[in-house]
Amino acid sequence: MVESRPQPGLAQVLLVAAAVVAVVLGAAVLTSFLPDAVQAAIFQGPVLIIVLIGGTGWLLWRIGRPRP
């Protein structure tokens, strides 16, 4: 028998969305303080792709992990 869990409400969804926006804006601000050469390496190199692949893999791992 599968136990049902409560679904997140609108308040929780909006809180997570606001946190994600804040993290992205914070990363953009912090990146603007880096030297031009480092900014070019981040934006024109494979760093963003690696971060996206790693984040997606972590998220899929968390979703697929069995719950206790």
C-alpha positions as CSV (number, residue, x, y, z in Angstrom):
1,M,0.0,0.0,0.0
2,V,1.3,3.4,-1.0
3,E,1.0,6.1,1.6
4,S,-0.2,9.5,0.3
5,R,1.8,12.5,1.1
6,P,0.3,16.0,1.3
7,Q,0.9,18.1,-1.8
8,P,2.8,21.4,-1.5
9,G,0.6,24.4,-1.5
10,L,0.8,27.7,-3.4
11,A,2.7,29.4,-0.6
12,Q,5.5,26.7,-0.7
13,V,5.7,26.8,-4.5
14,L,6.0,30.6,-4.5
15,L,8.6,30.4,-1.7
16,V,10.8,28.0,-3.7
17,A,10.4,30.0,-6.9
18,A,11.4,33.2,-5.1
19,A,14.4,31.4,-3.6
20,V,15.5,30.2,-7.0
21,V,15.2,33.7,-8.5
22,A,17.2,35.1,-5.6
23,V,20.0,32.6,-6.1
24,V,20.2,33.2,-9.8
25,L,20.3,37.0,-9.3
26,G,22.9,36.6,-6.6
27,A,25.0,34.5,-8.9
28,A,24.7,37.1,-11.6
29,V,25.8,39.9,-9.3
30,L,28.7,37.9,-7.9
31,T,29.8,37.0,-11.5
32,S,29.8,40.7,-12.4
33,F,32.6,41.3,-9.8
34,L,34.9,38.7,-11.4
35,P,37.7,39.8,-13.8
36,D,36.8,39.8,-17.5
37,A,38.9,36.8,-18.3
38,V,37.1,34.7,-15.7
39,Q,33.7,35.9,-16.9
40,A,34.6,34.9,-20.4
41,A,35.6,31.5,-19.2
42,I,32.3,31.0,-17.4
43,F,30.0,32.3,-20.1
44,Q,31.8,31.0,-23.2
45,G,33.2,27.8,-21.8
46,P,31.6,24.5,-20.8
47,V,31.1,25.6,-17.1
48,L,27.4,26.4,-17.5
49,I,26.8,23.1,-19.3
50,I,28.6,21.2,-16.6
51,V,26.6,22.9,-13.9
52,L,23.3,22.3,-15.7
53,I,24.1,18.6,-16.3
54,G,25.2,18.1,-12.7
55,G,22.2,19.9,-11.3
56,T,19.8,17.8,-13.5
57,G,21.6,14.6,-12.5
58,W,21.3,15.5,-8.8
59,L,17.6,16.3,-9.2
60,L,16.8,13.1,-11.0
61,W,18.8,11.1,-8.4
62,R,16.7,12.8,-5.6
63,I,13.5,12.1,-7.4
64,G,14.3,8.5,-8.1
65,R,15.7,7.7,-4.7
66,P,13.4,5.5,-2.6
67,R,11.9,7.1,0.5
68,P,12.3,5.6,4.0
